[in-house]
Amino acid sequence: MSLRILVTGARGFVGASIAHEASALGHVVARLDADIRNRSDVEREVAARDFDTVIHAAAVTQGSEEEIEHVNVNGTANLLAAACGPHLERFVFVSSSAVYGAPADSAPIRETHPLRGRGPYAISKGVGESLCRETAALTGTSLAICRLGAVYGPMEKPSPHRTRLSLPTRLARRADDPKPFDVHGLEHRRAFLHVDDAAGALLRLALSDGLSEDTFNLDGPAEISLAELLALVGRTHPSFRYRAVGHAKDAELALTSADARPRLDCSRLEAAIGKLERRSIARGLAEGGSER
């Protein structure tokens, strides 16, 4: 089945991968170029495009509290008002595991877990989810919210709104530098989700019929410690060197308990769309990637 998909944030990291993957699979992709903070611009561009599905990936992850609210909350409200209606088959909202906050223990978090996220970004994503549910209930639009874990992969690059890149990308960028890399937190663990696997799952979610739930977790296939991640980089880049330092403030790269994201239970998503296709971090690093 071919979809006509309107993708927001198609110039950004996750959105670009969604648009690329959708085109590769034969879907018709329309990219929303409007500043989603401007309702009239959004309304005009939405009206000019032919689509039956929306994947809303536009977001600001870093910046001032005001800017994050304007884009992630007001922008989402503008898009929902312009796009939702009887013609729309499904609205997919790309959310974040940041809404859960720091994990209290090591147990995998399900979608019913309380939302305890702190900080402007986590709060804005939680508010965005609520706006989506309210609009879906009023318009009868089929809704799917997908909370992503830590994403890495091709097309990840610094921007004014993404100054802090993922650990795998930061390591890959330093892999051929003979200067030792100062790190901290070798024992801490985290899962990483390749952006192409995220894009593929989001598209399957857009296609899936008869969703019985509206909210889904999506995470990497397994957790990996910083020590294991460093060892993987060293296997493919023999000149790579690092040294452990005692304090995070002295490290170029640190993984601490404060940096931890919750480990997500993805069983609900697999029940909805089938077995997830997620590459290991070893494969993702070995494949590398370049700008598309």
DRENFI-120081 format. One line per field, with one value per residue (C-alpha): residue number from 1; x, y, z; residue in one letter. Coordinates in steps of 0.02 Angstrom, whole numbers, m for minus. Example, Ala and Ser with C-alpha at 12.3 -4.5 7.8 and 13.67 -1.06 7.14 Angstrom:
BEGIN
seq = 1; 2
c1 = 615; 684
c2 = m225; m53
c3 = 390; 357
type = A; S
END
This chain:
BEGIN
seq = 1; 2; 3; 4; 5; 6; 7; 8; 9; 10; 11; 12; 13; 14; 15; 16; 17; 18; 19; 20; 21; 22; 23; 24; 25; 26; 27; 28; 29; 30; 31; 32; 33; 34; 35; 36; 37; 38; 39; 40; 41; 42; 43; 44; 45; 46; 47; 48; 49; 50; 51; 52; 53; 54; 55; 56; 57; 58; 59; 60; 61; 62; 63; 64; 65; 66; 67; 68; 69; 70; 71; 72; 73; 74; 75; 76; 77; 78; 79; 80; 81; 82; 83; 84; 85; 86; 87; 88; 89; 90; 91; 92; 93; 94; 95; 96; 97; 98; 99; 100; 101; 102; 103; 104; 105; 106; 107; 108; 109; 110; 111; 112; 113; 114; 115; 116; 117; 118; 119; 120; 121; 122; 123; 124; 125; 126; 127; 128; 129; 130; 131; 132; 133; 134; 135; 136; 137; 138; 139; 140; 141; 142; 143; 144; 145; 146; 147; 148; 149; 150; 151; 152; 153; 154; 155; 156; 157; 158; 159; 160; 161; 162; 163; 164; 165; 166; 167; 168; 169; 170; 171; 172; 173; 174; 175; 176; 177; 178; 179; 180; 181; 182; 183; 184; 185; 186; 187; 188; 189; 190; 191; 192; 193; 194; 195; 196; 197; 198; 199; 200; 201; 202; 203; 204; 205; 206; 207; 208; 209; 210; 211; 212; 213; 214; 215; 216; 217; 218; 219; 220; 221; 222; 223; 224; 225; 226; 227; 228; 229; 230; 231; 232; 233; 234; 235; 236; 237; 238; 239; 240; 241; 242; 243; 244; 245; 246; 247; 248; 249; 250; 251; 252; 253; 254; 255; 256; 257; 258; 259; 260; 261; 262; 263; 264; 265; 266; 267; 268; 269; 270; 271; 272; 273; 274; 275; 276; 277; 278; 279; 280; 281; 282; 283; 284; 285; 286; 287; 288; 289; 290; 291; 292
c1 = 0; 69; 41; 42; 141; 164; 327; 372; 550; 611; 770; 812; 896; 749; 632; 759; 776; 587; 569; 713; 648; 470; 526; 634; 482; 377; 272; 236; 320; 275; 390; 315; 433; 331; 386; 262; 256; 162; m16; m61; 94; 56; m125; m73; 58; m51; m194; m77; m20; m102; m81; m174; m46; 56; 218; 259; 446; 480; 544; 672; 771; 882; 860; 769; 613; 512; 578; 548; 369; 336; 395; 351; 185; 116; 185; 106; m60; m49; m15; m154; m280; m229; m205; m331; m498; m599; m471; m329; m296; m170; m71; 95; 176; 361; 384; 526; 567; 617; 434; 464; 606; 753; 721; 695; 764; 822; 650; 592; 465; 295; 185; 75; 221; 194; 266; 398; 505; 584; 648; 569; 594; 519; 373; 340; 333; 209; 100; 115; 52; m100; m140; m134; m253; m375; m378; m393; m542; m628; m594; m598; m420; m322; m174; m8; 117; 291; 412; 589; 741; 916; 935; 1098; 1152; 1175; 1125; 1159; 1253; 1263; 1131; 1071; 939; 1044; 1212; 1235; 1254; 1230; 1373; 1399; 1410; 1528; 1641; 1636; 1689; 1841; 1884; 2032; 2106; 2264; 2244; 2172; 1989; 1949; 1794; 1698; 1566; 1629; 1508; 1348; 1234; 1114; 1019; 1041; 918; 980; 884; 844; 766; 665; 606; 558; 456; 369; 317; 251; 154; 81; 25; m41; m228; m339; m224; m299; m183; m120; 50; 203; 384; 528; 705; 868; 882; 994; 1087; 1275; 1399; 1512; 1661; 1584; 1545; 1724; 1787; 1677; 1749; 1924; 1895; 1860; 1982; 2146; 2219; 2076; 2132; 2043; 2081; 1961; 1953; 1880; 1755; 1627; 1676; 1850; 1789; 1759; 1625; 1535; 1393; 1325; 1170; 1098; 1117; 1024; 864; 738; 748; 590; 477; 432; 313; 158; 234; 284; 107; 42; 163; 255; 435; 545; 695; 835; 1019; 1146; 1255; 1404; 1321; 1266; 1442; 1519; 1399; 1442; 1345; 1351; 1237; 1098
c2 = 0; 170; 320; 505; 566; 743; 746; 891; 919; 838; 943; 880; 721; 604; 688; 675; 489; 466; 559; 462; 292; 332; 381; 225; 117; 198; 316; 491; 616; 798; 900; 1039; 1187; 1313; 1381; 1283; 1425; 1528; 1464; 1553; 1485; 1310; 1321; 1384; 1249; 1109; 1163; 1158; 979; 813; 688; 556; 533; 651; 607; 753; 750; 937; 984; 1085; 981; 1121; 1308; 1432; 1380; 1503; 1437; 1256; 1297; 1396; 1255; 1096; 1151; 1297; 1225; 1057; 1142; 1237; 1079; 981; 1119; 1129; 944; 842; 805; 671; 656; 607; 421; 438; 568; 501; 608; 579; 596; 553; 441; 603; 616; 477; 566; 479; 294; 246; 71; m44; m115; m83; 58; 28; 160; 168; 229; 401; 547; 626; 714; 877; 1020; 1117; 983; 838; 945; 1009; 833; 781; 932; 893; 716; 785; 905; 760; 655; 799; 839; 656; 636; 790; 752; 562; 556; 395; 438; 353; 427; 350; 385; 362; 315; 383; 395; 397; 373; 456; 639; 678; 841; 995; 1129; 1274; 1156; 999; 1047; 888; 739; 557; 461; 346; 494; 592; 440; 405; 584; 564; 386; 430; 561; 490; 605; 508; 542; 582; 486; 457; 331; 172; 63; 155; 79; 145; 81; 165; 161; 179; 319; 211; 79; 217; 280; 106; 72; 241; 205; 33; 116; 239; 92; m24; m52; m55; 10; m30; 92; 265; 269; 161; 146; 122; 91; 9; m181; m189; m84; m62; 10; 154; 35; m85; 58; 119; m58; m69; 93; 29; m129; m32; 111; 40; 213; 260; 290; 344; 369; 363; 515; 525; 665; 700; 884; 834; 721; 759; 625; 565; 444; 465; 409; 582; 552; 388; 369; 240; 69; 53; m98; m109; m258; m152; m87; m262; m322; m183; m191; m357; m396; m243; m234; m154; m167; m190; m43; m142; m153; 28; 89; m26; 35; 216; 334; 498; 643; 600
c3 = 0; m49; 65; 27; 177; 240; 339; 454; 507; 346; 350; 524; 584; 611; 487; 345; 375; 377; 211; 133; 190; 137; m38; m51; m9; m145; m39; m103; 13; 36; 147; 250; 234; 332; 500; 605; 731; 602; 590; 427; 341; 401; 345; 173; 144; 211; 97; m53; m24; m63; 81; 180; 321; 429; 518; 631; 670; 680; 852; 947; 1071; 1138; 1154; 1262; 1354; 1249; 1084; 1132; 1182; 1022; 909; 1003; 1078; 976; 814; 849; 886; 721; 623; 707; 671; 488; 448; 547; 468; 379; 238; 356; 379; 520; 617; 685; 820; 851; 1039; 1157; 1304; 1390; 1445; 1572; 1661; 1744; 1780; 1961; 1932; 1792; 1749; 1570; 1560; 1482; 1402; 1557; 1664; 1744; 1646; 1759; 1631; 1684; 1580; 1437; 1303; 1402; 1460; 1284; 1215; 1349; 1309; 1123; 1156; 1250; 1108; 985; 1089; 1113; 927; 877; 993; 921; 737; 736; 668; 695; 805; 841; 963; 961; 1104; 1039; 1141; 1105; 915; 815; 635; 466; 445; 628; 631; 742; 723; 829; 901; 912; 984; 1085; 969; 1019; 1101; 949; 830; 942; 956; 769; 734; 846; 797; 684; 799; 880; 1029; 1178; 1214; 1396; 1453; 1612; 1665; 1584; 1682; 1638; 1508; 1377; 1225; 1056; 912; 732; 645; 493; 607; 690; 520; 464; 620; 610; 430; 478; 618; 492; 384; 520; 525; 677; 814; 984; 1074; 1028; 1115; 1083; 1141; 1019; 1080; 1028; 1035; 1189; 1315; 1300; 1423; 1378; 1397; 1271; 1152; 1160; 1126; 970; 903; 937; 835; 675; 710; 778; 810; 927; 1106; 1263; 1446; 1592; 1705; 1879; 1858; 1722; 1718; 1660; 1519; 1337; 1340; 1495; 1528; 1703; 1795; 1761; 1574; 1578; 1481; 1536; 1455; 1354; 1339; 1153; 1163; 1129; 967; 912; 946; 834; 686; 704; 748; 752; 638; 739; 702; 840; 888; 820; 649; 654; 690; 560; 425; 457; 347; 256; 216; 96
type = M; S; L; R; I; L; V; T; G; A; R; G; F; V; G; A; S; I; A; H; E; A; S; A; L; G; H; V; V; A; R; L; D; A; D; I; R; N; R; S; D; V; E; R; E; V; A; A; R; D; F; D; T; V; I; H; A; A; A; V; T; Q; G; S; E; E; E; I; E; H; V; N; V; N; G; T; A; N; L; L; A; A; A; C; G; P; H; L; E; R; F; V; F; V; S; S; S; A; V; Y; G; A; P; A; D; S; A; P; I; R; E; T; H; P; L; R; G; R; G; P; Y; A; I; S; K; G; V; G; E; S; L; C; R; E; T; A; A; L; T; G; T; S; L; A; I; C; R; L; G; A; V; Y; G; P; M; E; K; P; S; P; H; R; T; R; L; S; L; P; T; R; L; A; R; R; A; D; D; P; K; P; F; D; V; H; G; L; E; H; R; R; A; F; L; H; V; D; D; A; A; G; A; L; L; R; L; A; L; S; D; G; L; S; E; D; T; F; N; L; D; G; P; A; E; I; S; L; A; E; L; L; A; L; V; G; R; T; H; P; S; F; R; Y; R; A; V; G; H; A; K; D; A; E; L; A; L; T; S; A; D; A; R; P; R; L; D; C; S; R; L; E; A; A; I; G; K; L; E; R; R; S; I; A; R; G; L; A; E; G; G; S; E; R
END
